[in-house]
Amino acid sequence: MSELVKTRAIVLRKIDYGDTSKIAQFYTEDFGKLSAIIKGARSSKSKIGMIVDTFNLLQIVLYRKETRDVQLISDADLLQHFSNIKEDFERLKYASAVIELLLNLTIEHDHNFRLFNGSVRIFDLLNDKEKDAKYYFAKYFLFFIKEIGYEFPTTHCSVCRKELINGSQVSYNYETGILCDECREDRIIHFNFTEELFNLLKCLSSKINNIKYKDDDLNTIIRLLEKFIKYHIHEFQGLKSLELS
């Protein structure tokens, strides 16, 4: 039996279904990722059809049944539409990368309240023309990785657990993780951090925002995080949105 439920939802994507309807995928506050049909959504008179658009934050009402793969939307209201993201290619690129992460690396119906709120927050930041889109996406990427269970270490050596202090040589091995100057001696090194780059990584994983950084260093960290996810989740093929120039 279906129950009528209300939840906030980020629109991830939508496709046409039949002659008049659409099916959309959402990342919701209360039920995680789910799919739902919007009957009559392709009509120009459909209020719901007009507001179910990628990136939009909605409040949706569902006829929800746990045994059903595709739910049924009864009503929806627009909460935010992030117009600055949609008008700026750079911001659109990083917002699209957020959508890719939620679509490809979250599990259907796996509720994560922190991840939902963090995803709404990154869209707020990307929508702010005063904020550096690449910097805040890198922060979100680290946060996202932690929330799906693959935290990227930034404070202690993954082998001996020694605290990584400023000025020490820090390296990285995809299998072992972050390595201090001693533990790196007898292991394959896939990446060596400069002191400046590692400090940036630590700041990105904290609440600190008022730091100086190089654009190339942000690119390096984002590429490293992509490779980190590829190593742990073989199905992940990288973020296609970030390949756009």
C-alpha positions as CSV (number, residue, x, y, z in Angstrom):
1,M,0.0,0.0,0.0
2,S,1.3,3.5,-0.9
3,E,1.8,6.2,1.7
4,L,1.7,9.9,1.0
5,V,5.0,11.5,2.0
6,K,6.6,15.0,1.7
7,T,10.4,15.6,1.4
8,R,12.9,18.1,0.0
9,A,14.6,16.9,-3.2
10,I,17.4,17.8,-5.5
11,V,16.6,17.1,-9.2
12,L,19.4,15.0,-10.7
13,R,18.0,14.3,-14.1
14,K,14.8,13.7,-16.1
15,I,13.8,11.8,-19.2
16,D,10.6,11.6,-21.3
17,Y,8.3,8.7,-20.6
18,G,5.5,7.7,-22.8
19,D,3.6,10.4,-24.7
20,T,2.9,12.8,-21.8
21,S,5.0,12.0,-18.8
22,K,8.5,12.2,-17.5
23,I,10.6,10.1,-15.1
24,A,13.0,12.1,-12.8
25,Q,15.7,11.0,-10.5
26,F,16.1,12.9,-7.2
27,Y,18.4,12.9,-4.2
28,T,16.0,13.4,-1.3
29,E,16.3,14.5,2.3
30,D,14.5,11.6,3.8
31,F,14.8,8.7,1.3
32,G,18.1,9.1,-0.5
33,K,18.2,8.7,-4.3
34,L,15.0,7.6,-5.9
35,S,13.1,7.7,-9.2
36,A,9.6,9.0,-9.7
37,I,7.2,9.5,-12.5
38,I,5.5,12.8,-13.1
39,K,2.3,12.2,-15.1
40,G,1.4,14.8,-17.7
41,A,4.7,16.6,-17.1
42,R,5.3,17.2,-20.9
43,S,2.2,19.4,-21.1
44,S,2.8,23.1,-21.2
45,K,0.1,23.4,-18.5
46,S,1.9,21.2,-16.0
47,K,3.2,23.2,-13.1
48,I,5.2,20.2,-11.8
49,G,6.7,19.5,-15.3
50,M,8.1,23.1,-15.5
51,I,9.9,23.1,-12.1
52,V,11.3,19.5,-12.3
53,D,14.6,20.6,-13.8
54,T,18.2,19.6,-13.1
55,F,19.8,21.3,-10.1
56,N,16.5,22.6,-8.8
57,L,15.6,22.1,-5.1
58,L,12.0,21.1,-4.6
59,Q,9.6,20.0,-2.0
60,I,7.9,17.0,-3.5
61,V,4.9,15.0,-2.4
62,L,5.1,11.3,-3.3
63,Y,2.8,8.3,-3.3
64,R,5.6,6.1,-2.0
65,K,5.7,2.3,-1.9
66,E,8.8,0.5,-0.7
67,T,8.4,-2.4,-3.1
68,R,8.0,-0.1,-6.2
69,D,11.2,0.9,-8.1
70,V,9.6,4.1,-9.5
71,Q,7.5,6.3,-7.2
72,L,4.6,8.6,-8.2
73,I,4.8,12.4,-7.7
74,S,1.6,13.9,-6.5
75,D,2.7,17.6,-6.1
76,A,5.8,19.7,-6.0
77,D,6.9,23.2,-5.1
78,L,10.0,25.1,-6.1
79,L,12.3,26.0,-3.2
80,Q,15.5,27.2,-5.1
81,H,16.5,27.2,-8.8
82,F,20.1,28.5,-8.6
83,S,19.9,30.8,-11.6
84,N,23.6,31.9,-11.4
85,I,24.8,28.4,-11.8
86,K,22.8,27.9,-15.0
87,E,24.1,31.2,-16.5
88,D,27.8,30.6,-15.8
89,F,29.7,27.8,-17.6
90,E,32.3,27.4,-14.9
91,R,29.8,27.1,-12.1
92,L,27.6,24.8,-14.3
93,K,30.6,22.5,-14.8
94,Y,31.2,22.0,-11.1
95,A,27.5,21.7,-10.3
96,S,27.2,19.1,-13.0
97,A,30.1,17.2,-11.4
98,V,28.2,17.2,-8.1
99,I,25.2,15.7,-9.9
100,E,27.5,13.0,-11.4
101,L,28.7,12.1,-7.9
102,L,25.2,11.8,-6.5
103,L,23.9,9.8,-9.5
104,N,26.8,7.4,-9.9
105,L,28.2,6.9,-6.4
106,T,25.2,6.9,-4.1
107,I,23.0,3.9,-3.5
108,E,19.3,3.9,-4.2
109,H,17.1,4.6,-1.2
110,D,20.2,5.0,1.1
111,H,19.2,7.9,3.3
112,N,22.1,10.3,4.3
113,F,20.9,13.5,5.9
114,R,24.4,15.1,6.1
115,L,25.0,14.4,2.4
116,F,21.7,15.9,1.4
117,N,22.4,19.1,3.4
118,G,26.0,19.3,2.1
119,S,24.8,19.0,-1.4
120,V,22.2,21.8,-1.0
121,R,25.0,23.9,0.6
122,I,27.4,23.3,-2.3
123,F,24.7,24.5,-4.8
124,D,24.2,27.6,-2.6
125,L,28.0,28.3,-2.7
126,L,28.3,27.6,-6.5
127,N,25.4,30.0,-7.0
128,D,27.2,32.8,-5.2
129,K,29.2,34.8,-7.7
130,E,31.7,35.9,-5.0
131,K,32.8,32.3,-4.3
132,D,35.5,30.4,-6.2
133,A,33.5,27.5,-7.7
134,K,36.6,25.2,-8.1
135,Y,37.7,25.7,-4.4
136,Y,34.3,24.9,-3.0
137,F,33.8,21.9,-5.3
138,A,37.2,20.5,-4.0
139,K,35.9,20.9,-0.4
140,Y,32.6,19.2,-1.4
141,F,34.5,16.3,-3.1
142,L,36.5,15.5,0.1
143,F,33.2,15.7,2.1
144,F,31.4,13.5,-0.4
145,I,34.1,10.9,-0.3
146,K,33.9,10.7,3.5
147,E,30.1,10.4,3.4
148,I,30.1,7.4,1.1
149,G,32.7,5.6,3.3
150,Y,36.1,6.3,1.7
151,E,37.6,9.1,3.8
152,F,40.8,10.5,2.3
153,P,43.3,10.8,5.3
154,T,44.9,14.2,5.9
155,T,46.1,14.2,9.5
156,H,48.0,11.0,10.3
157,C,50.1,8.4,8.4
158,S,47.9,5.6,7.2
159,V,50.5,3.0,8.3
160,C,52.1,4.1,11.6
161,R,49.4,6.6,12.6
162,K,52.0,9.3,13.3
163,E,50.7,12.8,13.1
164,L,51.7,14.6,9.9
165,I,53.3,17.9,11.0
166,N,54.1,20.9,8.9
167,G,57.3,20.6,7.0
168,S,57.5,16.8,6.9
169,Q,57.6,14.9,3.6
170,V,54.2,13.4,2.8
171,S,53.6,10.9,0.1
172,Y,50.7,8.8,-1.2
173,N,50.1,5.2,-2.2
174,Y,46.7,4.2,-3.6
175,E,46.6,1.0,-1.7
176,T,48.1,2.1,1.6
177,G,47.1,5.8,1.7
178,I,49.0,8.8,3.1
179,L,52.5,8.0,4.1
180,C,55.0,9.8,6.5
181,D,58.6,10.2,5.6
182,E,59.6,7.0,7.4
183,C,56.8,4.7,6.1
184,R,57.4,5.8,2.5
185,E,60.9,4.4,2.3
186,D,59.9,0.8,1.4
187,R,56.7,1.4,-0.5
188,I,55.8,2.4,-4.0
189,I,55.0,6.1,-4.2
190,H,52.3,7.2,-6.5
191,F,52.4,10.9,-5.5
192,N,54.6,13.2,-3.5
193,F,53.0,16.3,-1.8
194,T,54.7,19.6,-1.6
195,E,54.3,21.3,1.8
196,E,52.1,23.9,0.2
197,L,49.9,21.3,-1.6
198,F,49.4,19.2,1.5
199,N,48.5,22.2,3.6
200,L,45.8,23.1,1.0
201,L,44.5,19.5,1.2
202,K,44.2,19.8,5.0
203,C,42.4,23.2,4.8
204,L,40.0,21.8,2.2
205,S,39.0,19.0,4.7
206,S,38.5,21.5,7.5
207,K,36.2,24.6,8.0
208,I,39.1,27.0,7.2
209,N,38.4,29.0,4.0
210,N,40.5,32.2,4.3
211,I,43.7,30.7,2.7
212,K,45.8,31.5,-0.3
213,Y,46.1,28.8,-2.9
214,K,47.1,28.3,-6.5
215,D,44.6,27.3,-9.1
216,D,46.9,24.5,-10.4
217,D,47.1,23.0,-6.9
218,L,43.3,22.8,-6.8
219,N,43.4,21.0,-10.1
220,T,46.0,18.6,-8.8
221,I,43.9,17.7,-5.7
222,I,40.7,17.2,-7.7
223,R,42.5,14.8,-10.1
224,L,44.1,13.0,-7.1
225,L,40.6,12.5,-5.5
226,E,39.2,11.2,-8.9
227,K,42.1,8.6,-9.0
228,F,41.4,7.8,-5.3
229,I,37.8,7.0,-6.1
230,K,38.7,5.1,-9.3
231,Y,41.0,2.9,-7.3
232,H,38.4,2.0,-4.7
233,I,35.3,1.9,-7.0
234,H,36.3,0.3,-10.3
235,E,33.0,1.2,-12.0
236,F,33.7,4.9,-11.5
237,Q,35.1,6.3,-14.8
238,G,35.9,9.8,-13.6
239,L,33.9,13.0,-13.8
240,K,32.9,13.7,-17.4
241,S,31.7,17.2,-16.5
242,L,35.2,18.3,-15.6
243,E,36.5,17.2,-19.0
244,L,34.6,20.1,-20.6
245,S,36.6,23.2,-21.3
